């Protein structure tokens, strides 16, 4: 008996989903990406608690303050278990540029679970506690400060809520529309199929980024950040559903001829019920992969709009508008830490792409691992 024959009885009761999960667990890069994304979304969920300061908490005397070091040894060389920072102040050099210096006469220990400004955890739990902080008048700016003296780490954490959530909200809208349109088009065929597919082709002909710019320019002035966020999501969702609808339509053309669909028709179920309950669930393996690979596009789209000043506006933070200062070469030359939000965008986009590749391999029977 061959090795393949020996493994077959043990797998007789394993479903296709279980086999896909088994393959996914063997894809180390995809699992690592899943952990990275899990960490990023956990930080975004508890941003108000994890961020040392509020997203609009300013200290103009610390404008472009460089990243602060955590110290464990004092001036005398004594080791301290609890890390500490020194208070920063500035002078001017001969070119009238700010030069920050540390006042080493007083140590400010970094404390856990400190009282800070009032905020609402997850948007509805009022509290003042922060994960980390130091006593006033010192500040702990681990990633430096922006031009207004705001903590860059705190603004990155708050900005993650916008940049990471916009992908899921966007695909929830666009994929719902795309699946319904593709399902109806493929199931009914004929004139319905013709009309819906021509509509999809018209939408796909529109240059997405320029449409976003044009529609964003048409927004009335004075919109709140939440309203701008929702409008950006709707615009990006309008652009993104057509491609999925065409793929789903092709899959439904094949699925509608299956025996279980014929049985559902014979039992008297309505067409819409058959599409939603029997046909579309059989496209989920593709949809899961497509969702994962589509989210980076939404993240990059929002970041691009915010970067050029037509997305999320100050003082609210997103990873895109945090990079606005980096458009100046002089700012990058003297304050390179303002590029850190771009690194976070790169990490998130690559993690979604690696996870999407892993899911695609896991759900593709042609790429099954040897021995399965």
C-alpha positions as CSV (number, residue, x, y, z in Angstrom):
1,X,0.0,0.0,0.0
2,X,1.4,3.4,-1.0
3,X,1.7,6.4,1.3
4,X,-1.1,8.2,-0.5
5,X,-3.4,5.2,-0.1
6,X,-2.6,5.1,3.6
7,X,-3.6,8.8,4.2
8,X,-6.8,8.6,2.2
9,X,-9.0,6.8,4.9
10,X,-7.8,9.3,7.6
11,X,-9.0,12.2,5.4
12,X,-12.3,10.6,4.3
13,X,-14.3,12.8,6.8
14,X,-12.3,16.0,6.3
15,X,-14.2,18.8,4.6
16,X,-12.8,21.0,1.9
17,X,-12.6,23.9,4.4
18,X,-10.6,21.9,6.9
19,X,-8.2,20.9,4.1
20,X,-7.8,24.5,3.2
21,X,-7.1,25.6,6.8
22,X,-4.6,22.8,7.0
23,X,-2.8,24.1,3.9
24,X,-3.0,27.6,5.2
25,X,-1.3,26.7,8.5
26,X,1.6,25.3,6.6
27,X,2.0,28.6,4.8
28,X,4.4,30.3,7.3
29,X,4.5,33.7,5.5
30,X,0.7,33.9,5.5
31,X,0.4,32.9,9.2
32,X,3.1,35.5,10.1
33,X,1.1,38.1,8.2
34,X,-2.1,37.1,10.0
35,X,-0.3,37.7,13.3
36,X,1.0,41.1,12.2
37,X,-2.5,42.1,11.0
38,X,-4.0,40.8,14.2
39,X,-1.6,43.0,16.2
40,X,-2.3,46.1,14.1
41,X,-6.1,45.7,14.4
42,X,-5.8,45.1,18.2
43,X,-3.9,48.3,18.6
44,X,-6.4,50.2,16.4
45,X,-9.3,48.8,18.5
46,X,-7.8,50.0,21.8
47,X,-6.1,53.1,20.3
48,X,-7.5,55.5,23.0
49,X,-5.9,53.4,25.8
50,X,-2.7,52.4,24.1
51,X,-1.8,55.9,22.7
52,X,0.2,57.9,25.3
53,X,-1.5,61.1,24.2
54,X,-4.5,62.4,22.3
55,X,-4.3,62.8,18.5
56,X,-4.6,66.6,18.9
57,X,-2.6,67.0,22.1
58,X,0.0,69.7,21.1
59,X,3.2,71.0,22.7
60,X,4.5,73.7,20.3
61,X,7.8,73.9,22.3
62,X,8.5,70.3,21.1
63,X,7.9,70.9,17.4
64,X,9.8,68.3,15.4
65,X,11.3,66.8,18.6
66,X,13.4,63.8,17.7
67,X,12.5,60.3,19.0
68,X,13.3,60.1,22.7
69,X,15.5,57.3,24.1
70,X,14.4,55.2,27.1
71,X,17.2,55.1,29.6
72,X,18.1,52.4,32.1
73,X,21.3,53.9,33.5
74,X,21.6,57.4,35.0
75,X,24.5,59.8,34.9
76,X,26.3,57.9,37.7
77,X,26.0,54.6,35.9
78,X,23.3,53.2,38.3
79,X,20.9,50.7,36.7
80,X,17.2,51.3,37.1
81,X,14.6,48.6,36.4
82,X,12.0,51.1,35.4
83,X,13.0,53.0,32.2
84,X,13.0,56.8,32.3
85,X,13.4,59.8,30.1
86,X,14.8,63.3,30.4
87,X,12.9,66.5,29.7
88,X,13.8,68.1,26.4
89,X,14.3,71.7,25.6
90,X,15.8,73.5,22.6
91,X,18.3,76.1,21.6
92,X,19.2,77.5,18.2
93,X,22.3,76.8,16.2
94,X,24.2,79.2,14.0
95,X,21.7,78.6,11.2
96,X,18.7,79.3,13.5
97,X,17.6,75.6,13.4
98,X,16.2,74.1,16.6
99,X,18.6,71.8,18.4
100,X,17.1,69.7,21.2
101,X,19.0,69.0,24.4
102,X,18.2,66.8,27.4
103,X,18.0,68.2,30.9
104,X,19.7,65.4,32.8
105,X,19.3,66.9,36.2
106,X,15.8,65.3,36.7
107,X,14.7,61.8,35.7
108,X,11.1,61.1,34.7
109,X,10.2,57.4,35.0
110,X,7.9,55.9,32.4
111,X,4.8,54.7,34.3
112,X,2.2,52.2,33.3
113,X,-1.6,52.8,33.6
114,X,-1.3,56.6,34.1
115,X,-4.1,59.1,34.2
116,X,-4.2,61.2,31.1
117,X,-6.8,63.2,29.1
118,X,-10.3,62.0,29.1
119,X,-11.3,59.8,26.2
120,X,-13.8,57.0,25.3
121,X,-12.4,53.5,24.9
122,X,-13.7,51.9,21.7
123,X,-15.9,55.0,21.3
124,X,-18.3,54.5,24.2
125,X,-16.4,53.7,27.5
126,X,-15.4,57.0,29.3
127,X,-12.0,56.8,31.0
128,X,-8.8,58.7,31.6
129,X,-6.3,55.9,31.9
130,X,-3.5,55.5,29.4
131,X,-1.2,52.5,29.0
132,X,2.1,54.5,29.3
133,X,3.1,58.0,30.3
134,X,5.4,60.3,32.3
135,X,4.7,63.1,34.8
136,X,4.4,66.6,33.5
137,X,6.1,68.8,32.3
138,X,8.1,66.0,30.5
139,X,6.8,64.1,27.6
140,X,7.7,60.6,26.2
141,X,7.8,60.8,22.4
142,X,9.2,57.4,21.4
143,X,8.8,58.1,17.6
144,X,9.3,61.9,17.8
145,X,6.9,64.7,17.2
146,X,5.4,66.5,14.2
147,X,5.6,70.2,13.3
148,X,3.0,71.0,16.0
149,X,4.7,69.1,18.7
150,X,2.2,66.2,18.7
151,X,3.3,62.7,19.6
152,X,3.8,60.9,16.3
153,X,3.3,57.4,17.9
154,X,-0.1,58.5,19.3
155,X,-1.2,59.9,15.9
156,X,0.0,56.7,14.1
157,X,-2.1,54.6,16.6
158,X,-5.1,56.8,16.1
159,X,-4.6,57.0,12.4
160,X,-4.6,53.2,12.2
161,X,-8.3,53.2,13.0
162,X,-9.1,55.1,9.8
163,X,-6.5,53.5,7.5
164,X,-7.2,49.9,8.6
165,X,-11.0,50.1,8.9
166,X,-11.6,51.7,5.6
167,X,-10.6,48.5,3.8
168,X,-13.1,46.3,5.6
169,X,-15.9,48.8,5.4
170,X,-15.2,49.4,1.7
171,X,-15.1,45.7,0.7
172,X,-18.3,45.1,2.8
173,X,-20.1,47.5,0.6
174,X,-18.5,46.7,-2.8
175,X,-18.5,43.0,-2.4
176,X,-22.1,42.8,-1.3
177,X,-23.1,44.8,-4.4
178,X,-20.7,42.8,-6.6
179,X,-21.9,39.4,-5.4
180,X,-25.6,40.3,-5.8
181,X,-25.2,41.8,-9.3
182,X,-22.9,38.9,-10.4
183,X,-25.2,36.3,-8.9
184,X,-28.4,37.8,-10.5
185,X,-26.6,38.2,-13.9
186,X,-25.3,34.7,-14.0
187,X,-28.4,33.0,-12.7
188,X,-31.0,34.6,-15.0
189,X,-28.8,35.2,-18.1
190,X,-30.3,36.6,-21.2
191,X,-31.3,40.2,-21.3
192,X,-30.7,40.7,-17.6
193,X,-27.2,39.4,-18.0
194,X,-26.5,41.7,-21.0
195,X,-27.7,44.8,-19.2
196,X,-25.9,44.2,-16.0
197,X,-22.6,43.2,-17.6
198,X,-22.6,46.3,-19.9
199,X,-23.2,48.4,-16.7
200,X,-20.2,46.7,-15.1
201,X,-18.0,47.4,-18.2
202,X,-19.1,51.1,-18.1
203,X,-18.1,51.4,-14.4
204,X,-14.8,49.6,-15.1
205,X,-13.9,52.1,-17.8
206,X,-14.0,55.0,-15.3
207,X,-10.5,55.9,-14.1
208,X,-10.9,55.3,-10.4
209,X,-8.4,57.7,-8.8
210,X,-9.5,60.6,-11.0
211,X,-13.1,59.9,-10.2
212,X,-12.3,60.0,-6.5
213,X,-10.6,63.4,-6.9
214,X,-13.5,64.8,-8.9
215,X,-16.2,63.6,-6.5
216,X,-14.1,64.7,-3.5
217,X,-13.8,68.2,-4.9
218,X,-17.6,68.2,-5.2
219,X,-18.1,67.6,-1.5
220,X,-19.7,70.7,0.3
221,X,-17.2,72.5,2.5
222,X,-17.5,72.1,6.3
223,X,-18.0,68.3,6.2
224,X,-16.9,66.6,9.4
225,X,-14.2,64.0,9.4
226,X,-16.7,61.2,9.8
227,X,-18.7,62.4,6.9
228,X,-15.6,62.6,4.7
229,X,-14.6,59.1,5.8
230,X,-18.1,57.7,4.8
231,X,-18.0,59.6,1.5
232,X,-14.6,58.2,0.6
233,X,-15.8,54.7,1.5
234,X,-18.8,55.0,-0.8
235,X,-16.8,56.4,-3.7
236,X,-14.2,53.6,-3.5
237,X,-16.9,51.0,-3.1
238,X,-18.7,52.3,-6.2
239,X,-15.5,51.8,-8.2
240,X,-14.6,48.4,-6.8
241,X,-17.7,46.2,-7.3
242,X,-17.8,45.8,-11.0
243,X,-14.7,43.6,-11.4
244,X,-16.0,41.2,-8.7
245,X,-19.5,41.0,-10.3
246,X,-18.0,39.8,-13.6
247,X,-16.0,37.0,-11.9
248,X,-19.0,36.0,-9.8
249,X,-21.2,35.9,-12.9
250,X,-18.9,33.5,-14.6
251,X,-18.9,31.2,-11.5
252,X,-22.7,31.3,-11.2
253,X,-23.1,30.3,-14.8
254,X,-21.4,27.0,-13.9
255,X,-23.0,26.6,-10.5
256,X,-26.6,27.1,-11.7
257,X,-26.5,23.8,-13.6
258,X,-25.6,21.8,-10.5
259,X,-28.1,19.2,-9.2
260,X,-28.7,21.0,-5.8
261,X,-29.8,24.1,-7.7
262,X,-32.2,22.0,-9.8
263,X,-33.5,20.4,-6.6
264,X,-34.1,23.9,-5.0
265,X,-36.0,25.0,-8.1
266,X,-38.1,21.8,-8.0
267,X,-39.0,22.4,-4.3
268,X,-40.5,25.8,-5.2
269,X,-37.9,28.1,-3.8
270,X,-37.8,31.6,-5.2
271,X,-35.0,32.7,-7.5
272,X,-33.5,35.3,-5.1
273,X,-33.6,32.8,-2.3
274,X,-31.8,30.2,-4.4
275,X,-29.1,32.8,-5.4
276,X,-28.5,33.9,-1.8
277,X,-28.8,30.6,0.0
278,X,-27.5,28.1,-2.5
279,X,-25.5,29.7,-5.3
280,X,-23.5,32.5,-3.7
281,X,-22.2,30.4,-0.8
282,X,-20.4,28.3,-3.3
283,X,-18.4,31.3,-4.4
284,X,-17.1,32.1,-0.9
285,X,-13.7,30.4,-1.4
286,X,-12.9,32.9,-4.2
287,X,-14.6,35.8,-2.4
288,X,-12.5,35.3,0.8
289,X,-9.3,35.5,-1.3
290,X,-10.5,38.4,-3.3
291,X,-11.5,40.4,-0.2
292,X,-8.0,39.9,1.3
293,X,-6.3,41.0,-1.8
294,X,-8.6,44.0,-2.3
295,X,-8.2,45.6,1.1
296,X,-4.7,47.0,0.3
297,X,-6.2,48.9,-2.6
298,X,-8.6,50.7,-0.2
299,X,-5.8,51.5,2.3
300,X,-3.6,52.9,-0.5
301,X,-6.6,54.8,-2.0
302,X,-7.4,56.5,1.3
303,X,-3.7,57.2,2.0
304,X,-3.3,58.8,-1.4
305,X,-6.3,61.1,-1.0
306,X,-5.3,62.1,2.5
307,X,-1.7,62.6,1.4
308,X,-2.7,65.2,-1.2
309,X,-5.1,66.9,1.2
310,X,-8.5,65.8,0.0
311,X,-9.1,62.9,2.4
312,X,-9.1,62.9,6.2
313,X,-8.3,66.5,7.3
314,X,-6.3,67.9,10.3
315,X,-6.4,67.6,13.2
316,X,-7.8,64.0,12.7
317,X,-5.2,61.4,11.9
318,X,-4.8,58.8,9.2
319,X,-1.6,57.2,7.9
320,X,-2.1,59.2,4.7
321,X,-2.3,62.7,6.1
322,X,0.6,61.9,8.5
323,X,2.8,61.7,5.4
324,X,1.8,65.2,4.1
325,X,4.8,66.7,5.8
326,X,7.1,64.2,4.1
327,X,6.3,65.8,0.7
328,X,8.9,68.4,1.5
329,X,12.5,67.2,0.9
330,X,13.8,69.5,3.6
331,X,11.5,68.0,6.2
332,X,12.7,64.5,5.4
333,X,16.3,65.6,5.5
334,X,16.1,67.1,8.9
335,X,13.2,65.0,10.4
336,X,13.4,61.5,8.9
337,X,11.0,60.0,11.5
338,X,8.0,61.6,9.7
339,X,8.4,58.7,7.2
340,X,7.4,56.1,9.8
341,X,3.7,56.2,8.8
342,X,4.7,55.2,5.3
343,X,6.5,52.1,6.8
344,X,3.3,51.1,8.5
345,X,1.3,51.4,5.2
346,X,3.9,49.2,3.6
347,X,3.8,46.6,6.3
348,X,0.0,46.5,6.3
349,X,-0.3,46.2,2.5
350,X,2.4,43.5,2.3
351,X,0.8,41.6,5.1
352,X,-2.6,41.5,3.3
353,X,-0.9,40.5,0.1
354,X,1.0,37.6,1.7
355,X,-2.1,36.5,3.5
356,X,-4.1,36.7,0.3
357,X,-1.5,34.6,-1.5
358,X,-1.7,32.0,1.3
359,X,-5.5,31.8,1.1
360,X,-5.4,31.5,-2.6
361,X,-3.0,28.6,-2.4
362,X,-5.0,27.0,0.4
363,X,-8.3,27.1,-1.5
364,X,-6.8,26.1,-4.9
365,X,-7.0,22.2,-5.2
366,X,-4.3,22.3,-7.9
367,X,-1.8,23.7,-5.4
368,X,-2.6,21.2,-2.6
369,X,0.4,20.1,-0.6
370,X,2.0,16.7,-1.3
371,X,0.4,14.0,0.8
372,X,-3.1,15.5,0.8
